[in-house]
Amino acid sequence: MIRRGDMARKALRVNLSDLASMGAKPIGFFMALCIGRDTDEVFLKEFISGLAEDVEEFSIPLMGG
């Protein structure tokens, strides 16, 4: 079973990998998140936590969304 934080990390890493394969060096990223009305706060906290880990690890800021 995939952890909620891993979902965010995978979403970012897939795109960073694609960019790296082309020799690009991104300066930041934008993200849009569509969630259902029944999405709970626990999911969002874990998602954000996973994303924050990669923002720090790859030194790539979230610029908006």
N, CA, C and O atoms as a Maestro MAE file, in Angstrom:
{
 s_m_m2io_version
 :::
 2.0.0
}

f_m_ct {
 s_m_title
 :::
 protein
 m_atom[260] {
  # First column is atom index #
  i_m_mmod_type
  r_m_x_coord
  r_m_y_coord
  r_m_z_coord
  i_m_residue_number
  s_m_chain_name
  s_m_pdb_residue_name
  s_m_pdb_atom_name
  i_m_atomic_number
  :::
  1 25 0.843 -1.185 0.000 1 A "MET " " N  " 7
  2 3 0.000 0.000 0.000 1 A "MET " " CA " 6
  3 2 0.888 1.249 0.000 1 A "MET " " C  " 6
  4 15 1.837 1.351 0.778 1 A "MET " " O  " 8
  5 25 0.573 2.166 -0.859 2 A "ILE " " N  " 7
  6 3 1.369 3.395 -0.961 2 A "ILE " " CA " 6
  7 2 0.974 4.359 0.159 2 A "ILE " " C  " 6
  8 15 -0.208 4.558 0.441 2 A "ILE " " O  " 8
  9 25 1.984 4.946 0.784 3 A "ARG " " N  " 7
  10 3 1.721 5.939 1.828 3 A "ARG " " CA " 6
  11 2 1.292 7.235 1.171 3 A "ARG " " C  " 6
  12 15 1.677 7.534 0.040 3 A "ARG " " O  " 8
  13 25 0.504 7.986 1.882 4 A "ARG " " N  " 7
  14 3 -0.021 9.239 1.326 4 A "ARG " " CA " 6
  15 2 1.090 10.221 0.993 4 A "ARG " " C  " 6
  16 15 1.038 10.891 -0.038 4 A "ARG " " O  " 8
  17 25 2.091 10.311 1.853 5 A "GLY " " N  " 7
  18 3 3.212 11.208 1.590 5 A "GLY " " CA " 6
  19 2 3.986 10.803 0.355 5 A "GLY " " C  " 6
  20 15 4.538 11.648 -0.350 5 A "GLY " " O  " 8
  21 25 4.027 9.493 0.093 6 A "ASP " " N  " 7
  22 3 4.736 9.001 -1.084 6 A "ASP " " CA " 6
  23 2 4.047 9.416 -2.376 6 A "ASP " " C  " 6
  24 15 4.699 9.551 -3.411 6 A "ASP " " O  " 8
  25 25 2.745 9.617 -2.322 7 A "MET " " N  " 7
  26 3 2.014 10.055 -3.519 7 A "MET " " CA " 6
  27 2 2.536 11.415 -3.979 7 A "MET " " C  " 6
  28 15 2.765 11.630 -5.170 7 A "MET " " O  " 8
  29 25 2.717 12.314 -3.042 8 A "ALA " " N  " 7
  30 3 3.211 13.649 -3.380 8 A "ALA " " CA " 6
  31 2 4.637 13.575 -3.886 8 A "ALA " " C  " 6
  32 15 4.995 14.233 -4.862 8 A "ALA " " O  " 8
  33 25 5.453 12.764 -3.212 9 A "ARG " " N  " 7
  34 3 6.849 12.638 -3.600 9 A "ARG " " CA " 6
  35 2 6.960 12.057 -5.014 9 A "ARG " " C  " 6
  36 15 7.791 12.501 -5.806 9 A "ARG " " O  " 8
  37 25 6.132 11.075 -5.323 10 A "LYS " " N  " 7
  38 3 6.185 10.464 -6.653 10 A "LYS " " CA " 6
  39 2 5.760 11.476 -7.721 10 A "LYS " " C  " 6
  40 15 6.365 11.547 -8.790 10 A "LYS " " O  " 8
  41 25 4.737 12.243 -7.430 11 A "ALA " " N  " 7
  42 3 4.264 13.245 -8.395 11 A "ALA " " CA " 6
  43 2 5.381 14.221 -8.750 11 A "ALA " " C  " 6
  44 15 5.532 14.598 -9.913 11 A "ALA " " O  " 8
  45 25 6.155 14.627 -7.763 12 A "LEU " " N  " 7
  46 3 7.246 15.564 -8.026 12 A "LEU " " CA " 6
  47 2 8.434 14.858 -8.673 12 A "LEU " " C  " 6
  48 15 9.000 15.365 -9.641 12 A "LEU " " O  " 8
  49 25 8.813 13.706 -8.154 13 A "ARG " " N  " 7
  50 3 10.008 13.018 -8.644 13 A "ARG " " CA " 6
  51 2 9.894 12.557 -10.093 13 A "ARG " " C  " 6
  52 15 10.881 12.594 -10.828 13 A "ARG " " O  " 8
  53 25 8.727 12.129 -10.509 14 A "VAL " " N  " 7
  54 3 8.537 11.707 -11.900 14 A "VAL " " CA " 6
  55 2 8.868 12.856 -12.840 14 A "VAL " " C  " 6
  56 15 9.536 12.673 -13.857 14 A "VAL " " O  " 8
  57 25 8.394 14.028 -12.486 15 A "ASN " " N  " 7
  58 3 8.644 15.195 -13.335 15 A "ASN " " CA " 6
  59 2 10.093 15.668 -13.239 15 A "ASN " " C  " 6
  60 15 10.674 16.069 -14.247 15 A "ASN " " O  " 8
  61 25 10.679 15.628 -12.056 16 A "LEU " " N  " 7
  62 3 12.085 16.002 -11.923 16 A "LEU " " CA " 6
  63 2 12.973 15.050 -12.719 16 A "LEU " " C  " 6
  64 15 13.952 15.472 -13.335 16 A "LEU " " O  " 8
  65 25 12.630 13.778 -12.703 17 A "SER " " N  " 7
  66 3 13.387 12.784 -13.458 17 A "SER " " CA " 6
  67 2 13.316 13.061 -14.954 17 A "SER " " C  " 6
  68 15 14.329 12.998 -15.650 17 A "SER " " O  " 8
  69 25 12.129 13.366 -15.443 18 A "ASP " " N  " 7
  70 3 11.964 13.687 -16.867 18 A "ASP " " CA " 6
  71 2 12.804 14.904 -17.251 18 A "ASP " " C  " 6
  72 15 13.458 14.911 -18.293 18 A "ASP " " O  " 8
  73 25 12.782 15.920 -16.411 19 A "LEU " " N  " 7
  74 3 13.549 17.126 -16.700 19 A "LEU " " CA " 6
  75 2 15.047 16.848 -16.659 19 A "LEU " " C  " 6
  76 15 15.795 17.328 -17.511 19 A "LEU " " O  " 8
  77 25 15.481 16.074 -15.671 20 A "ALA " " N  " 7
  78 3 16.909 15.742 -15.551 20 A "ALA " " CA " 6
  79 2 17.395 14.959 -16.766 20 A "ALA " " C  " 6
  80 15 18.524 15.146 -17.218 20 A "ALA " " O  " 8
  81 25 16.541 14.080 -17.296 21 A "SER " " N  " 7
  82 3 16.942 13.289 -18.459 21 A "SER " " CA " 6
  83 2 17.173 14.156 -19.694 21 A "SER " " C  " 6
  84 15 17.856 13.747 -20.634 21 A "SER " " O  " 8
  85 25 16.598 15.356 -19.682 22 A "MET " " N  " 7
  86 3 16.782 16.282 -20.790 22 A "MET " " CA " 6
  87 2 17.842 17.342 -20.482 22 A "MET " " C  " 6
  88 15 18.076 18.251 -21.278 22 A "MET " " O  " 8
  89 25 18.474 17.211 -19.323 23 A "GLY " " N  " 7
  90 3 19.522 18.150 -18.943 23 A "GLY " " CA " 6
  91 2 19.027 19.451 -18.338 23 A "GLY " " C  " 6
  92 15 19.799 20.394 -18.168 23 A "GLY " " O  " 8
  93 25 17.741 19.507 -18.012 24 A "ALA " " N  " 7
  94 3 17.171 20.726 -17.437 24 A "ALA " " CA " 6
  95 2 17.483 20.817 -15.945 24 A "ALA " " C  " 6
  96 15 17.638 19.802 -15.267 24 A "ALA " " O  " 8
  97 25 17.570 22.032 -15.456 25 A "LYS " " N  " 7
  98 3 17.785 22.283 -14.031 25 A "LYS " " CA " 6
  99 2 16.675 23.211 -13.550 25 A "LYS " " C  " 6
  100 15 16.814 24.433 -13.612 25 A "LYS " " O  " 8
  101 25 15.571 22.632 -13.070 26 A "PRO " " N  " 7
  102 3 14.427 23.453 -12.680 26 A "PRO " " CA " 6
  103 2 14.744 24.360 -11.490 26 A "PRO " " C  " 6
  104 15 15.551 24.019 -10.625 26 A "PRO " " O  " 8
  105 25 14.094 25.516 -11.471 27 A "ILE " " N  " 7
  106 3 14.291 26.462 -10.378 27 A "ILE " " CA " 6
  107 2 13.125 26.433 -9.392 27 A "ILE " " C  " 6
  108 15 13.204 27.049 -8.329 27 A "ILE " " O  " 8
  109 25 12.071 25.745 -9.720 28 A "GLY " " N  " 7
  110 3 10.900 25.648 -8.866 28 A "GLY " " CA " 6
  111 2 9.829 24.848 -9.582 28 A "GLY " " C  " 6
  112 15 10.029 24.384 -10.705 28 A "GLY " " O  " 8
  113 25 8.689 24.692 -8.923 29 A "PHE " " N  " 7
  114 3 7.593 23.956 -9.548 29 A "PHE " " CA " 6
  115 2 6.251 24.525 -9.116 29 A "PHE " " C  " 6
  116 15 6.126 25.168 -8.075 29 A "PHE " " O  " 8
  117 25 5.264 24.268 -9.943 30 A "PHE " " N  " 7
  118 3 3.875 24.614 -9.677 30 A "PHE " " CA " 6
  119 2 3.101 23.322 -9.508 30 A "PHE " " C  " 6
  120 15 3.421 22.318 -10.146 30 A "PHE " " O  " 8
  121 25 2.098 23.335 -8.666 31 A "MET " " N  " 7
  122 3 1.318 22.119 -8.456 31 A "MET " " CA " 6
  123 2 -0.154 22.472 -8.293 31 A "MET " " C  " 6
  124 15 -0.509 23.422 -7.595 31 A "MET " " O  " 8
  125 25 -0.989 21.699 -8.943 32 A "ALA " " N  " 7
  126 3 -2.435 21.796 -8.758 32 A "ALA " " CA " 6
  127 2 -2.890 20.482 -8.143 32 A "ALA " " C  " 6
  128 15 -2.429 19.414 -8.545 32 A "ALA " " O  " 8
  129 25 -3.772 20.555 -7.191 33 A "LEU " " N  " 7
  130 3 -4.257 19.365 -6.502 33 A "LEU " " CA " 6
  131 2 -5.779 19.384 -6.499 33 A "LEU " " C  " 6
  132 15 -6.402 20.299 -5.960 33 A "LEU " " O  " 8
  133 25 -6.354 18.382 -7.096 34 A "CYS " " N  " 7
  134 3 -7.814 18.241 -7.098 34 A "CYS " " CA " 6
  135 2 -8.179 17.178 -6.076 34 A "CYS " " C  " 6
  136 15 -7.713 16.042 -6.160 34 A "CYS " " O  " 8
  137 25 -8.996 17.539 -5.129 35 A "ILE " " N  " 7
  138 3 -9.392 16.599 -4.077 35 A "ILE " " CA " 6
  139 2 -10.908 16.580 -3.947 35 A "ILE " " C  " 6
  140 15 -11.598 17.538 -4.295 35 A "ILE " " O  " 8
  141 25 -11.394 15.475 -3.441 36 A "GLY " " N  " 7
  142 3 -12.830 15.340 -3.237 36 A "GLY " " CA " 6
  143 2 -13.275 15.989 -1.939 36 A "GLY " " C  " 6
  144 15 -12.461 16.292 -1.067 36 A "GLY " " O  " 8
  145 25 -14.543 16.192 -1.827 37 A "ARG " " N  " 7
  146 3 -15.100 16.801 -0.619 37 A "ARG " " CA " 6
  147 2 -14.873 15.955 0.621 37 A "ARG " " C  " 6
  148 15 -14.844 16.470 1.738 37 A "ARG " " O  " 8
  149 25 -14.714 14.656 0.418 38 A "ASP " " N  " 7
  150 3 -14.538 13.761 1.564 38 A "ASP " " CA " 6
  151 2 -13.068 13.573 1.951 38 A "ASP " " C  " 6
  152 15 -12.761 12.745 2.808 38 A "ASP " " O  " 8
  153 25 -12.168 14.319 1.338 39 A "THR " " N  " 7
  154 3 -10.747 14.231 1.685 39 A "THR " " CA " 6
  155 2 -10.545 14.784 3.086 39 A "THR " " C  " 6
  156 15 -10.940 15.909 3.392 39 A "THR " " O  " 8
  157 25 -9.923 13.971 3.931 40 A "ASP " " N  " 7
  158 3 -9.765 14.396 5.317 40 A "ASP " " CA " 6
  159 2 -8.454 15.143 5.564 40 A "ASP " " C  " 6
  160 15 -7.543 15.131 4.736 40 A "ASP " " O  " 8
  161 25 -8.389 15.780 6.704 41 A "GLU " " N  " 7
  162 3 -7.231 16.582 7.071 41 A "GLU " " CA " 6
  163 2 -5.972 15.733 7.218 41 A "GLU " " C  " 6
  164 15 -4.872 16.202 6.925 41 A "GLU " " O  " 8
  165 25 -6.121 14.506 7.662 42 A "VAL " " N  " 7
  166 3 -4.977 13.607 7.820 42 A "VAL " " CA " 6
  167 2 -4.309 13.369 6.466 42 A "VAL " " C  " 6
  168 15 -3.084 13.417 6.356 42 A "VAL " " O  " 8
  169 25 -5.117 13.114 5.438 43 A "PHE " " N  " 7
  170 3 -4.563 12.923 4.099 43 A "PHE " " CA " 6
  171 2 -3.759 14.145 3.677 43 A "PHE " " C  " 6
  172 15 -2.625 14.015 3.217 43 A "PHE " " O  " 8
  173 25 -4.337 15.321 3.829 44 A "LEU " " N  " 7
  174 3 -3.665 16.543 3.394 44 A "LEU " " CA " 6
  175 2 -2.364 16.774 4.156 44 A "LEU " " C  " 6
  176 15 -1.360 17.161 3.559 44 A "LEU " " O  " 8
  177 25 -2.369 16.542 5.457 45 A "LYS " " N  " 7
  178 3 -1.156 16.729 6.255 45 A "LYS " " CA " 6
  179 2 -0.056 15.773 5.808 45 A "LYS " " C  " 6
  180 15 1.103 16.173 5.696 45 A "LYS " " O  " 8
  181 25 -0.407 14.517 5.553 46 A "GLU " " N  " 7
  182 3 0.585 13.536 5.116 46 A "GLU " " CA " 6
  183 2 1.086 13.852 3.706 46 A "GLU " " C  " 6
  184 15 2.275 13.707 3.422 46 A "GLU " " O  " 8
  185 25 0.194 14.278 2.834 47 A "PHE " " N  " 7
  186 3 0.570 14.657 1.474 47 A "PHE " " CA " 6
  187 2 1.559 15.822 1.511 47 A "PHE " " C  " 6
  188 15 2.607 15.782 0.866 47 A "PHE " " O  " 8
  189 25 1.216 16.849 2.267 48 A "ILE " " N  " 7
  190 3 2.068 18.030 2.383 48 A "ILE " " CA " 6
  191 2 3.413 17.676 3.011 48 A "ILE " " C  " 6
  192 15 4.449 18.194 2.595 48 A "ILE " " O  " 8
  193 25 3.399 16.810 3.994 49 A "SER " " N  " 7
  194 3 4.638 16.393 4.651 49 A "SER " " CA " 6
  195 2 5.576 15.698 3.663 49 A "SER " " C  " 6
  196 15 6.774 15.979 3.635 49 A "SER " " O  " 8
  197 25 5.029 14.793 2.858 50 A "GLY " " N  " 7
  198 3 5.835 14.096 1.854 50 A "GLY " " CA " 6
  199 2 6.393 15.060 0.823 50 A "GLY " " C  " 6
  200 15 7.552 14.949 0.425 50 A "GLY " " O  " 8
  201 25 5.582 15.995 0.396 51 A "LEU " " N  " 7
  202 3 6.025 16.987 -0.572 51 A "LEU " " CA " 6
  203 2 7.130 17.864 0.026 51 A "LEU " " C  " 6
  204 15 8.122 18.166 -0.638 51 A "LEU " " O  " 8
  205 25 6.949 18.261 1.269 52 A "ALA " " N  " 7
  206 3 7.942 19.104 1.940 52 A "ALA " " CA " 6
  207 2 9.299 18.407 2.044 52 A "ALA " " C  " 6
  208 15 10.338 19.059 1.942 52 A "ALA " " O  " 8
  209 25 9.296 17.104 2.243 53 A "GLU " " N  " 7
  210 3 10.552 16.347 2.310 53 A "GLU " " CA " 6
  211 2 11.339 16.488 1.004 53 A "GLU " " C  " 6
  212 15 12.551 16.704 1.021 53 A "GLU " " O  " 8
  213 25 10.646 16.367 -0.111 54 A "ASP " " N  " 7
  214 3 11.332 16.466 -1.404 54 A "ASP " " CA " 6
  215 2 11.687 17.900 -1.764 54 A "ASP " " C  " 6
  216 15 12.700 18.135 -2.422 54 A "ASP " " O  " 8
  217 25 10.883 18.854 -1.350 55 A "VAL " " N  " 7
  218 3 11.219 20.261 -1.565 55 A "VAL " " CA " 6
  219 2 12.564 20.542 -0.907 55 A "VAL " " C  " 6
  220 15 13.420 21.214 -1.483 55 A "VAL " " O  " 8
  221 25 12.741 20.021 0.301 56 A "GLU " " N  " 7
  222 3 14.010 20.216 1.020 56 A "GLU " " CA " 6
  223 2 15.137 19.408 0.375 56 A "GLU " " C  " 6
  224 15 16.225 19.931 0.139 56 A "GLU " " O  " 8
  225 25 14.870 18.136 0.094 57 A "GLU " " N  " 7
  226 3 15.913 17.260 -0.446 57 A "GLU " " CA " 6
  227 2 16.464 17.748 -1.781 57 A "GLU " " C  " 6
  228 15 17.672 17.691 -2.011 57 A "GLU " " O  " 8
  229 25 15.592 18.224 -2.656 58 A "PHE " " N  " 7
  230 3 16.018 18.632 -3.990 58 A "PHE " " CA " 6
  231 2 16.206 20.149 -4.119 58 A "PHE " " C  " 6
  232 15 16.532 20.647 -5.196 58 A "PHE " " O  " 8
  233 25 16.002 20.867 -3.038 59 A "SER " " N  " 7
  234 3 16.144 22.337 -3.026 59 A "SER " " CA " 6
  235 2 15.389 22.972 -4.186 59 A "SER " " C  " 6
  236 15 15.929 23.778 -4.944 59 A "SER " " O  " 8
  237 25 14.126 22.584 -4.296 60 A "ILE " " N  " 7
  238 3 13.282 23.109 -5.366 60 A "ILE " " CA " 6
  239 2 11.978 23.611 -4.747 60 A "ILE " " C  " 6
  240 15 11.174 22.812 -4.267 60 A "ILE " " O  " 8
  241 25 11.769 24.900 -4.753 61 A "PRO " " N  " 7
  242 3 10.599 25.439 -4.067 61 A "PRO " " CA " 6
  243 2 9.289 25.315 -4.853 61 A "PRO " " C  " 6
  244 15 9.269 25.322 -6.083 61 A "PRO " " O  " 8
  245 25 8.229 25.205 -4.112 62 A "LEU " " N  " 7
  246 3 6.885 25.290 -4.689 62 A "LEU " " CA " 6
  247 2 6.638 26.767 -4.942 62 A "LEU " " C  " 6
  248 15 6.670 27.574 -4.013 62 A "LEU " " O  " 8
  249 25 6.394 27.122 -6.191 63 A "MET " " N  " 7
  250 3 6.255 28.527 -6.568 63 A "MET " " CA " 6
  251 2 4.791 28.956 -6.662 63 A "MET " " C  " 6
  252 15 4.496 30.149 -6.729 63 A "MET " " O  " 8
  253 25 3.902 28.011 -6.667 64 A "GLY " " N  " 7
  254 3 2.484 28.340 -6.742 64 A "GLY " " CA " 6
  255 2 1.690 27.204 -7.322 64 A "GLY " " C  " 6
  256 15 2.225 26.136 -7.623 64 A "GLY " " O  " 8
  257 25 0.446 27.437 -7.470 65 A "GLY " " N  " 7
  258 3 -0.395 26.392 -8.045 65 A "GLY " " CA " 6
  259 2 -1.816 26.865 -8.123 65 A "GLY " " C  " 6
  260 15 -2.689 26.128 -8.581 65 A "GLY " " O  " 8
  :::
 }
 m_bond[259] {
  # First column is bond index #
  i_m_from
  i_m_to
  i_m_order
  :::
  1 1 2 1
  2 2 3 1
  3 3 4 2
  4 3 5 1
  5 5 6 1
  6 6 7 1
  7 7 8 2
  8 7 9 1
  9 9 10 1
  10 10 11 1
  11 11 12 2
  12 11 13 1
  13 13 14 1
  14 14 15 1
  15 15 16 2
  16 15 17 1
  17 17 18 1
  18 18 19 1
  19 19 20 2
  20 19 21 1
  21 21 22 1
  22 22 23 1
  23 23 24 2
  24 23 25 1
  25 25 26 1
  26 26 27 1
  27 27 28 2
  28 27 29 1
  29 29 30 1
  30 30 31 1
  31 31 32 2
  32 31 33 1
  33 33 34 1
  34 34 35 1
  35 35 36 2
  36 35 37 1
  37 37 38 1
  38 38 39 1
  39 39 40 2
  40 39 41 1
  41 41 42 1
  42 42 43 1
  43 43 44 2
  44 43 45 1
  45 45 46 1
  46 46 47 1
  47 47 48 2
  48 47 49 1
  49 49 50 1
  50 50 51 1
  51 51 52 2
  52 51 53 1
  53 53 54 1
  54 54 55 1
  55 55 56 2
  56 55 57 1
  57 57 58 1
  58 58 59 1
  59 59 60 2
  60 59 61 1
  61 61 62 1
  62 62 63 1
  63 63 64 2
  64 63 65 1
  65 65 66 1
  66 66 67 1
  67 67 68 2
  68 67 69 1
  69 69 70 1
  70 70 71 1
  71 71 72 2
  72 71 73 1
  73 73 74 1
  74 74 75 1
  75 75 76 2
  76 75 77 1
  77 77 78 1
  78 78 79 1
  79 79 80 2
  80 79 81 1
  81 81 82 1
  82 82 83 1
  83 83 84 2
  84 83 85 1
  85 85 86 1
  86 86 87 1
  87 87 88 2
  88 87 89 1
  89 89 90 1
  90 90 91 1
  91 91 92 2
  92 91 93 1
  93 93 94 1
  94 94 95 1
  95 95 96 2
  96 95 97 1
  97 97 98 1
  98 98 99 1
  99 99 100 2
  100 99 101 1
  101 101 102 1
  102 102 103 1
  103 103 104 2
  104 103 105 1
  105 105 106 1
  106 106 107 1
  107 107 108 2
  108 107 109 1
  109 109 110 1
  110 110 111 1
  111 111 112 2
  112 111 113 1
  113 113 114 1
  114 114 115 1
  115 115 116 2
  116 115 117 1
  117 117 118 1
  118 118 119 1
  119 119 120 2
  120 119 121 1
  121 121 122 1
  122 122 123 1
  123 123 124 2
  124 123 125 1
  125 125 126 1
  126 126 127 1
  127 127 128 2
  128 127 129 1
  129 129 130 1
  130 130 131 1
  131 131 132 2
  132 131 133 1
  133 133 134 1
  134 134 135 1
  135 135 136 2
  136 135 137 1
  137 137 138 1
  138 138 139 1
  139 139 140 2
  140 139 141 1
  141 141 142 1
  142 142 143 1
  143 143 144 2
  144 143 145 1
  145 145 146 1
  146 146 147 1
  147 147 148 2
  148 147 149 1
  149 149 150 1
  150 150 151 1
  151 151 152 2
  152 151 153 1
  153 153 154 1
  154 154 155 1
  155 155 156 2
  156 155 157 1
  157 157 158 1
  158 158 159 1
  159 159 160 2
  160 159 161 1
  161 161 162 1
  162 162 163 1
  163 163 164 2
  164 163 165 1
  165 165 166 1
  166 166 167 1
  167 167 168 2
  168 167 169 1
  169 169 170 1
  170 170 171 1
  171 171 172 2
  172 171 173 1
  173 173 174 1
  174 174 175 1
  175 175 176 2
  176 175 177 1
  177 177 178 1
  178 178 179 1
  179 179 180 2
  180 179 181 1
  181 181 182 1
  182 182 183 1
  183 183 184 2
  184 183 185 1
  185 185 186 1
  186 186 187 1
  187 187 188 2
  188 187 189 1
  189 189 190 1
  190 190 191 1
  191 191 192 2
  192 191 193 1
  193 193 194 1
  194 194 195 1
  195 195 196 2
  196 195 197 1
  197 197 198 1
  198 198 199 1
  199 199 200 2
  200 199 201 1
  201 201 202 1
  202 202 203 1
  203 203 204 2
  204 203 205 1
  205 205 206 1
  206 206 207 1
  207 207 208 2
  208 207 209 1
  209 209 210 1
  210 210 211 1
  211 211 212 2
  212 211 213 1
  213 213 214 1
  214 214 215 1
  215 215 216 2
  216 215 217 1
  217 217 218 1
  218 218 219 1
  219 219 220 2
  220 219 221 1
  221 221 222 1
  222 222 223 1
  223 223 224 2
  224 223 225 1
  225 225 226 1
  226 226 227 1
  227 227 228 2
  228 227 229 1
  229 229 230 1
  230 230 231 1
  231 231 232 2
  232 231 233 1
  233 233 234 1
  234 234 235 1
  235 235 236 2
  236 235 237 1
  237 237 238 1
  238 238 239 1
  239 239 240 2
  240 239 241 1
  241 241 242 1
  242 242 243 1
  243 243 244 2
  244 243 245 1
  245 245 246 1
  246 246 247 1
  247 247 248 2
  248 247 249 1
  249 249 250 1
  250 250 251 1
  251 251 252 2
  252 251 253 1
  253 253 254 1
  254 254 255 1
  255 255 256 2
  256 255 257 1
  257 257 258 1
  258 258 259 1
  259 259 260 2
  :::
 }
}
